[in-house]
Amino acid sequence: MKLEKEIEEHLSHPPDRSAKSRVVNEYMEKENYLQYELKRYRTYTYLLRSKAAQFSELEPPLVESSIGESR
């Protein structure tokens, strides 16, 4: 998933120990933001899957493509 890759990339390039506090603060803010967005996306897809499961007449491939992520 794109967000997971973005988090990996971000975490693989932390600021230097000698970096200014602003740089470190921005790094931490971005990490928190990316983690929040990933959690929000996963919650959203979970809710969509749960709701879609209530409609058993839908074809499984249709449900998966509607959510945008296959298991």
N, C-alpha and C positions, 0 to 999 in steps of 0.2 A: 504494500500500500504506500502511496506517495508520502503521507504524513509520517509513517514509520521510518521511511528512508530519510526524510528531512530531519527527523530527530536524531537518527544515527549520524548523519553528516554533521549536524550541529554539535553533538557530543564528542565527535572525534577531533574537533578543533577548538578546544577550550582556550581562553585567553592566557597569555603568559602570566607568571606569578608577579612580574613587575608591572603589569598593566594597571592603568589608572582605575580608580573605583567606578567611574562612569562606564568604562568598557565592561568590567566584571558585572556591574548591575544590569546593563543591557543584555549581556549573555544570559544571565539568570532569568530576566524577564522573558526573553525569547523562549528559553527552555520551558518555563512555566506555561507560556501561551501555547506552545506546540503540544505539550502534555494535555492541557485543557481541551484543545481542539480535537485531539485524538480520542479522548474520553467522550466528548460530546458526539463525535461521529459514530463511535461504537454504540453508544446508547441509542442514537437515532436508528441505526440499522437493526439493532436488537428489537426496538419497538415496532419497526416496519415488519420484521419477520414474524413477530408475535401476532400482529394484526393480520398479516397475510395468511398465517396458519389457520385463522378462524374461517377463511374462505376456501374450504377444501376443493371446491369445484374449479379453482384456478389450476392451470397446468404448472407444475414445479419450475420448468425452465422460464416461464413467464414471470413467476414470482422472483426468481433469482435475477433476471435481467432488469426487472423493475427496481430492485434495490440497488443494483449496480455493482454487486460484489458476489462472487460465487464462493461457496464454502470450500 
